[in-house]
Amino acid sequence: MSTADKAQNKADDLAGKAKEKFGEATDDQDLKNEGKGDQIKSNLKDAGEKVKDAFRS
């Protein structure tokens, strides 16, 4: 996994956490759910990159 991919996945995860917290603070369930979804997508991308790395080794 390249450093750029790791950084992008981490940024996506942090953005998702921020959306989730902002949704909680403003009682906006849609924004909260969107933040959770962003975190899940980030985690899936990270897992996919790890699988690729395992096959490259």
C-alpha positions, 0 to 999 in steps of 0.5 A: 500500500502506498503512503499516498493511499494510506494518507487518503484513507486516513483523511477519508476516515477522519472526515467521516468521523467529523461528519458523524460528530457534527451530525450528532451535535446538530441532531442531523441523522442523515449527516451522522449516517453519511459520516458512518458510511464514509468511515466504512468506505475508508475501512473497506478501501484500506482492507482492499489495499492490504489484500493487494499487498499480501498478494504482491509479497 
